Amino acid sequence: MIFYLSLSAFYFLCIIQTSVCGICTICSCSGLINKELVINCHGKQLGSNDVLNFHLLTLNQYEALNKLILSNNNIINLPKNLLNKLKPLKSLDLSENVIETIYTTIFIDLNNLEDLNLSKNVLKTFDDSLLEVLPTLVTLNLSYNRIDSVEHRMNKTATQIITLDLSHNNISTLSKGFSESLSKLQYLNLSFNKILSLENCYLTYLSSLREIYLNNNLIVALNMQMLPKSLSKLHFGYNQISEIPYDLSHIEVLNIEYNKISEIHDNLTSANLQRLNVSGNMLSTFPNISFESLQILDISDNDLTRIPEAICIKNFPLIIQLNVSKNPIQNLVFHSELKLKSFVASYMSMLETIDKDTLANLKAPLKDCINLTISNNNMLSFIHEDALEHMNLCSLDLSNNQLSYVAQNLTAHGDISTTHNINLQGNPFKCNCSLQWMLDDLMPKLYSSQPNFLNNLRCAWPPQILNMRMVHWYGWKNQIFCIDTSNLKENFAMEVVTLDSSPGLLIAVGVAMTGLVILVVIGIIWTQRISMRRRRVNRKF
């Protein structure tokens, strides 16, 4: 009943709004019934479709038009009077076309437009006069174009722009006037451009800016005086910066990965810093400074040979995540107590063993558990069975190391005993009696709760069962790894394909075969008789 009522309502709307129904024969439409129309014409190759133009010109009659998607349509230029008739429109997507120039007259009278996407076109220049004719615009995406010039041509008109994406272009500078016209901007993305210096961008005039992305440029110095005081999140990864500025007092997030930083000064001020990513630099030491608000620290892919002594509860009272991967660390000893929700130590070429007391000072927060990841270490061949006995584990990832044996005690601590979030894949296990517990205890739990952790859980020894998945023996009642392992492969084949050759089974098979032959013969005879009758009926005299 509801279906027929909905269908009737749709037809009623079609009678009233013939233009809507017309365009919906070309594109997909949604929201007709709740009167918030979204028209999706993605990939319809409508760059020169006159029928589409006709329908768009009359869509202004439909007051609930909310979003129009014209992406990937090979559009070069929009008809002059096409879009300015779509007065109710709030969101317009013109991405993935071949638009070279923006004519502001096209957008006149779009007084309700809040979101405009012009990404993945071939724009070479951009001037802010577009913002003057779109007084309600909040989000503008100009990424993945060829823009090398950003010009200021508009009058002193207040804009509402909050989010601006200019990433993946050829921009080297921003004009002073352009920055001044964006007084309400909060998010700016200038990543993947050709910016050499912040002095050429006049960013201090962006008085409301909260977050900026300048990744993958050519910046050699991070000068905080060239940035507005309103900023709290800085992303400067993959540049040529060699020094972290002293004053980060108002910064909450600093991502400065893969630069050329070899030292962090011990007089760094960072009372509000919550996230710090200095991975991919050249740090060999870490200063003994306090990060009172720090929660997430990534010091991976540096030149550290041990866990820095400065990383402790005293200096980092709120820290919950630490990543030390890709460092030449031989011993994961924590010199002072640290409580984390997540610890990652992966891709460490020098790490060979984890002894009983190695991780003694690493614990989970009170009434919480820790996600422990020690994976992809091509030299790690031994972990003591009591190395994790003091931890309340949420999850344990020991995948892709060189472990031939893992003790059952290692995986029996904390919440992990109920979630079974244990990843041991990619290790060269010796499948003997010492690992029988994996078939008896771990395998059934993973099979029902984490089957994806069984895909690459294999035996590397003995040679007869090299690369065989342990899940092959799931459900076997015998202690398979405790018998003569040289016959495991043969025993498995026998278990799967051997049939009982008792006299009763042979008799049953013989009777079945005889009956089948009789049925085949009867079928052949019956087919021949029917064929003869048809020939008699169709015979011509």
C-alpha positions in Angstrom: 0.0 0.0 0.0 2.8 2.4 0.9 4.6 1.6 -2.3 1.5 2.6 -4.4 1.0 5.8 -2.4 4.7 6.7 -3.0 4.4 5.9 -6.7 1.2 8.0 -7.0 3.0 10.9 -5.3 5.9 10.6 -7.7 3.5 10.7 -10.7 1.7 13.7 -9.2 5.0 15.6 -8.9 5.8 14.7 -12.5 2.6 16.3 -13.6 3.3 19.5 -11.7 7.0 19.6 -12.5 7.5 18.3 -16.0 11.0 19.8 -16.1 12.1 17.6 -13.2 10.7 14.5 -14.7 12.3 15.4 -18.0 15.8 15.7 -16.6 15.3 12.6 -14.5 14.9 10.5 -17.7 18.6 11.5 -18.4 20.0 11.7 -14.9 19.3 10.0 -11.6 17.1 11.9 -9.2 16.4 11.5 -5.5 14.5 13.4 -2.9 11.4 14.1 -5.1 9.0 12.9 -2.5 10.6 14.7 0.5 11.0 17.8 -1.7 14.8 18.0 -1.4 15.8 17.3 -5.0 19.3 15.9 -5.8 20.0 15.5 -9.5 23.0 13.4 -10.4 24.3 13.6 -14.0 27.8 12.3 -13.3 29.4 10.7 -16.3 26.5 11.3 -18.8 28.7 13.1 -21.3 26.3 16.1 -21.5 28.8 18.8 -22.5 26.7 19.7 -25.6 23.3 18.2 -24.7 20.6 20.8 -25.7 17.9 18.7 -24.1 19.6 18.9 -20.7 20.1 22.7 -21.1 16.4 23.1 -21.7 15.5 21.2 -18.6 18.0 23.0 -16.4 16.7 26.4 -17.6 13.3 25.6 -16.2 14.4 23.9 -13.0 14.1 27.2 -11.1 10.4 26.4 -10.8 11.2 23.6 -8.4 11.9 25.4 -5.2 13.4 22.4 -3.3 16.3 21.9 -5.7 19.2 21.2 -3.4 22.1 19.7 -5.3 23.1 19.4 -8.9 26.0 17.1 -10.0 27.4 17.7 -13.4 30.8 16.0 -12.9 32.7 14.1 -15.6 30.6 15.4 -18.5 33.3 16.9 -20.8 32.0 20.4 -20.2 34.2 23.1 -21.6 32.0 26.2 -21.1 28.6 26.5 -19.5 25.9 28.4 -21.4 25.7 31.9 -20.1 22.1 31.8 -18.9 22.1 28.2 -17.7 23.0 28.2 -14.0 21.8 31.7 -13.0 18.2 30.4 -13.3 18.8 27.7 -10.6 18.1 30.0 -7.8 17.2 27.4 -5.1 20.5 25.5 -5.7 22.7 24.9 -2.6 25.3 22.6 -3.9 26.9 22.4 -7.4 29.5 19.9 -8.6 31.3 20.7 -11.8 34.4 18.5 -11.1 36.2 16.3 -13.6 35.4 18.4 -16.6 37.6 20.5 -19.0 36.7 24.0 -17.9 39.5 26.4 -18.6 38.0 29.7 -17.5 35.5 30.8 -14.8 33.0 33.4 -16.1 31.5 35.0 -13.0 28.4 36.0 -15.0 27.4 32.4 -15.2 27.0 32.2 -11.4 25.0 35.5 -10.9 21.8 35.1 -9.0 22.8 31.8 -7.3 22.0 33.5 -4.1 21.6 30.2 -2.1 24.7 28.4 -3.3 26.8 27.1 -0.3 29.1 24.4 -1.9 30.9 24.7 -5.3 33.2 22.0 -6.6 35.4 22.9 -9.5 38.2 20.3 -8.9 39.9 18.3 -11.6 39.4 20.8 -14.4 42.0 22.7 -16.4 41.8 26.1 -14.7 45.0 28.1 -15.0 44.0 31.2 -13.0 41.6 32.1 -10.3 40.4 35.5 -9.1 38.2 36.2 -6.1 35.5 38.1 -8.1 33.6 34.7 -8.1 33.2 35.0 -4.4 31.6 38.4 -4.8 28.7 37.0 -6.9 28.2 34.1 -4.5 27.6 35.8 -1.2 26.4 32.6 0.6 29.3 30.3 -0.6 30.8 28.4 2.3 32.9 25.7 0.6 35.0 26.0 -2.6 37.1 23.2 -4.0 39.6 24.2 -6.7 42.0 21.2 -6.3 43.6 19.3 -9.1 43.7 22.1 -11.6 46.6 24.0 -13.2 46.3 27.2 -11.3 49.5 29.2 -11.0 48.0 32.6 -10.4 45.5 33.6 -7.6 44.4 37.2 -8.2 42.4 39.7 -6.1 39.8 41.7 -8.1 36.8 41.9 -5.9 35.8 44.9 -3.9 35.8 44.9 -0.1 32.9 42.6 0.0 32.6 40.3 3.0 32.7 36.6 2.0 31.3 33.6 3.9 34.0 31.1 2.8 35.0 28.7 5.6 36.7 26.0 3.6 39.0 26.5 0.6 40.9 23.7 -1.2 43.6 24.9 -3.6 45.7 21.7 -3.4 47.4 20.0 -6.4 48.0 23.1 -8.4 51.1 25.2 -9.4 50.7 28.1 -6.9 53.8 29.8 -5.5 52.3 32.9 -4.0 49.0 34.4 -2.7 48.2 38.1 -3.0 47.7 40.2 0.1 44.3 41.3 -1.1 43.1 37.7 -1.7 44.0 36.8 1.9 42.2 39.9 3.2 39.0 39.0 1.5 38.9 35.6 3.3 38.4 36.9 6.8 36.1 34.0 7.8 38.2 31.2 6.3 38.8 28.4 8.8 40.2 25.6 6.7 42.8 26.1 3.9 44.5 23.4 1.9 47.6 24.4 -0.2 49.3 21.0 -0.4 51.1 19.9 -3.5 51.9 23.3 -4.9 55.2 25.2 -5.4 55.3 27.4 -2.4 58.9 28.3 -1.3 58.2 30.7 1.6 55.3 31.6 3.8 56.2 35.3 3.3 54.8 35.2 -0.2 51.3 34.1 1.0 50.2 36.8 3.4 48.5 34.2 5.6 48.5 36.4 8.7 45.5 38.2 7.3 43.4 35.0 7.6 42.3 36.0 11.0 39.8 33.1 11.5 42.0 30.3 10.1 42.1 27.2 12.3 43.7 24.5 10.2 46.1 24.7 7.3 47.7 22.1 5.0 50.9 22.9 3.3 52.2 19.4 2.7 54.4 18.6 -0.3 55.7 22.1 -1.1 59.2 23.5 -1.2 59.1 25.3 2.2 62.5 25.5 3.9 61.5 27.3 7.1 58.4 27.2 9.4 58.1 30.8 10.6 55.3 31.2 13.0 55.2 34.9 12.6 54.0 34.4 9.1 50.9 32.5 10.4 47.8 33.8 12.1 47.5 33.4 15.9 44.1 31.7 15.3 45.8 28.6 13.9 45.6 25.4 16.0 46.4 22.7 13.4 49.5 22.8 11.2 50.3 20.2 8.5 53.7 20.8 6.9 54.8 17.3 5.9 57.1 16.5 3.0 58.9 19.9 2.8 62.5 21.0 3.4 62.1 22.3 7.0 65.1 21.8 9.2 63.9 23.3 12.5 60.8 23.3 14.7 60.0 26.8 15.9 60.3 27.5 19.7 56.8 28.9 20.3 54.0 26.4 19.7 51.9 27.6 22.6 48.6 27.9 20.7 49.1 24.8 18.4 47.2 21.6 19.1 48.2 19.5 16.1 51.7 19.7 14.4 52.4 17.4 11.5 55.9 18.0 10.3 56.7 14.5 9.0 59.4 13.8 6.3 61.3 17.0 6.5 65.0 17.5 7.5 64.7 18.0 11.3 67.7 16.6 13.2 67.0 18.2 16.6 64.1 19.4 18.7 65.2 22.2 21.1 64.6 21.7 24.8 63.1 25.1 25.3 60.1 24.4 23.0 56.9 25.8 24.4 53.9 23.6 23.7 51.3 23.8 26.5 48.4 22.9 24.2 50.0 20.5 21.8 47.9 17.3 21.6 49.3 15.6 18.5 52.9 15.6 17.3 54.1 13.8 14.1 57.8 14.1 13.5 58.2 10.8 11.6 60.6 10.6 8.6 63.1 13.0 9.9 66.7 12.7 11.2 66.2 12.6 15.0 68.7 10.6 17.0 67.7 12.1 20.4 64.6 13.5 22.0 64.7 16.4 24.4 63.7 16.1 28.1 60.7 18.5 27.8 57.2 18.4 29.1 54.2 18.0 26.7 51.4 18.3 29.3 48.5 17.9 26.8 50.1 15.5 24.3 48.1 12.5 23.5 49.5 11.1 20.2 53.2 11.0 19.4 54.7 9.6 16.2 58.6 9.4 16.1 58.8 6.6 13.5 61.4 6.5 10.7 64.1 8.5 12.4 67.6 7.6 13.7 66.7 6.6 17.3 68.6 3.6 18.7 66.5 3.3 21.8 63.2 4.5 23.3 63.9 8.1 24.5 64.0 8.4 28.3 62.0 11.6 28.0 59.0 9.7 26.9 57.4 8.9 30.3 54.3 9.7 32.4 56.1 12.6 34.1 56.6 14.4 30.8 53.6 13.1 28.9 50.8 12.5 31.5 48.0 12.3 28.9 49.8 10.3 26.1 47.8 7.3 24.8 49.4 6.5 21.4 53.1 6.0 20.5 54.7 4.9 17.3 58.4 4.1 17.2 58.4 2.1 14.0 61.3 2.1 11.4 64.0 3.1 13.9 67.2 1.2 14.3 66.2 0.2 17.9 67.6 -3.1 19.2 65.9 -3.1 22.5 62.3 -1.9 23.3 63.1 -1.1 26.9 61.1 1.7 28.5 63.2 3.4 31.2 60.2 4.8 33.0 56.6 3.8 33.3 54.3 4.7 30.4 50.6 4.0 30.0 49.2 3.7 26.5 46.2 2.6 24.6 48.2 2.0 21.4 51.9 1.1 20.9 53.4 0.4 17.4 56.9 -1.0 16.8 57.0 -2.3 13.2 59.5 -2.5 10.4 62.5 -2.3 12.8 65.5 -3.9 11.1 67.6 -4.2 14.3 65.0 -5.7 16.7 65.8 -9.4 17.4 64.4 -10.4 20.8 61.9 -9.2 23.4 62.8 -10.6 26.8 60.7 -11.0 29.9 61.4 -7.5 31.3 61.7 -5.6 28.0 58.2 -4.1 28.2 57.8 -4.2 31.9 57.2 -0.4 32.1 54.7 -0.4 29.3 51.1 -0.7 30.6 47.5 0.1 29.7 45.7 3.0 31.4 43.8 2.1 34.5 40.5 0.2 33.7 41.5 0.2 30.0 43.5 -2.0 27.6 46.3 -1.6 25.1 46.5 -2.3 21.4 50.0 -3.8 20.9 51.5 -4.0 17.4 55.0 -5.5 16.9 54.9 -6.6 13.3 57.0 -6.8 10.1 60.3 -7.0 11.9 62.4 -9.2 9.8 64.9 -10.0 12.5 62.5 -10.6 15.5 62.7 -14.3 16.2 62.0 -14.6 20.0 59.5 -13.2 22.4 59.5 -14.4 26.0 56.3 -16.2 27.1 55.9 -13.8 30.1 56.8 -10.6 28.3 53.2 -9.4 28.2 51.9 -10.9 31.5 51.5 -7.5 33.1 49.5 -6.0 30.2 45.7 -5.8 29.7 45.6 -6.4 26.0 42.9 -5.2 23.6 44.6 -6.6 20.6 47.9 -8.2 19.7 49.5 -8.0 16.3 52.7 -10.1 15.9 52.3 -10.7 12.2 55.1 -10.9 9.6 58.0 -11.4 12.0 60.5 -14.3 12.1 58.8 -16.2 15.0 59.0 -20.0 14.8 57.2 -20.4 18.2 54.7 -18.4 20.2 53.8 -19.4 23.7 50.1 -19.7 24.7 50.8 -17.5 27.7 51.7 -14.6 25.4 48.1 -14.4 24.1 46.1 -15.0 27.3 46.1 -11.6 29.0 43.4 -9.1 29.5 40.5 -8.4 27.1 42.2 -10.2 24.3 41.0 -13.5 25.8 37.4 -12.6 25.0 37.9 -10.7 21.7 40.5 -13.0 20.3 41.9 -10.1 18.3 45.2 -11.9 17.8 47.2 -11.7 14.5 50.0 -14.2 14.1 50.1 -14.5 10.4 53.2 -14.4 8.2 55.6 -16.1 10.7 57.7 -19.2 9.9 56.1 -21.4 12.5 57.5 -24.9 13.3 54.4 -27.0 13.5 55.3 -29.4 16.3 53.8 -30.3 19.6 54.7 -27.0 21.1 52.2 -25.3 18.8 49.4 -27.8 19.3 47.7 -25.2 21.4 47.1 -23.1 18.3 45.0 -25.8 16.8 43.2 -26.7 20.0 42.5 -23.3 21.5 43.3 -20.4 19.1 42.1 -21.8 15.8 38.4 -22.4 16.9 38.2 -18.8 18.3 39.7 -17.2 15.3 37.6 -19.3 13.0 34.4 -17.9 14.5 35.4 -14.4 15.4 38.4 -13.3 13.3 38.6 -15.6 10.2 40.7 -13.0 8.3 43.5 -13.8 10.7 43.7 -17.4 9.3 44.5 -16.5 5.7 48.2 -16.5 6.1 48.7 -18.5 9.2 50.9 -21.3 7.9 53.5 -23.9 8.7 57.1 -23.4 7.6 58.4 -26.7 9.1 58.6 -29.6 8.5 59.3 -29.4 4.8 56.5 -31.9 4.0 53.9 -29.3 5.0 55.7 -26.2 4.0 53.3 -23.3 3.4 50.2 -25.3 4.4 47.6 -23.2 6.2 46.9 -24.3 9.7 43.2 -24.0 9.1 43.4 -27.2 7.1 43.4 -29.1 10.4 40.5 -27.2 11.9 38.1 -29.5 13.6 40.4 -32.5 13.8 40.1 -34.4 17.0 43.6 -35.8 17.1 46.6 -33.7 18.3 47.9 -33.4 14.8 51.1 -31.5 15.6 52.1 -34.0 18.3 52.2 -37.0 15.9 54.9 -37.8 13.4 55.0 -34.5 11.5 56.7 -36.1 8.5 53.3 -37.8 7.7 51.1 -34.8 8.3 50.5 -34.1 4.6 49.7 -37.7 3.8 47.5 -38.0 6.9 45.6 -34.9 5.8 45.0 -36.3 2.3 43.8 -39.6 3.7 41.4 -37.8 6.1 39.9 -35.9 3.2 39.5 -38.4 0.4 39.7 -42.0 1.9 36.4 -44.0 1.7 35.4 -47.1 3.7 35.8 -50.1 1.3 33.5 -52.5 3.3 31.5 -55.2 1.5 28.2 -53.4 2.2 29.5 -50.2 0.5 30.7 -52.1 -2.5 27.3 -53.9 -2.9 25.5 -50.5 -2.6 27.7 -48.9 -5.3 27.2 -52.0 -7.6 23.4 -51.8 -7.3 23.4 -48.1 -8.0 25.6 -48.4 -11.1 23.4 -51.2 -12.4 20.2 -49.2 -11.9 21.9 -46.2 -13.7 22.8 -48.3 -16.7 19.2 -49.7 -17.0 17.8 -46.2 -16.9 20.1 -45.0 -19.6 19.1 -47.9 -21.9 15.4 -47.3 -21.4 15.9 -43.7 -22.2 17.6 -44.4 -25.5 14.9 -46.9 -26.6 12.1 -44.5 -25.6 13.8 -41.6 -27.5 14.1 -43.8 -30.7 10.4 -44.8 -30.6 9.3 -41.1 -30.3 11.5 -40.2 -33.2 10.0 -42.9 -35.4 6.4 -41.8 -34.6 7.3 -38.2 -35.6 8.7 -39.3 -38.9 5.5 -41.2 -39.7 3.3 -38.2 -38.9 5.4 -35.9 -41.0 5.8 -38.3 -43.9 4.5 -36.8 -47.2 2.8 -39.0 -49.8 
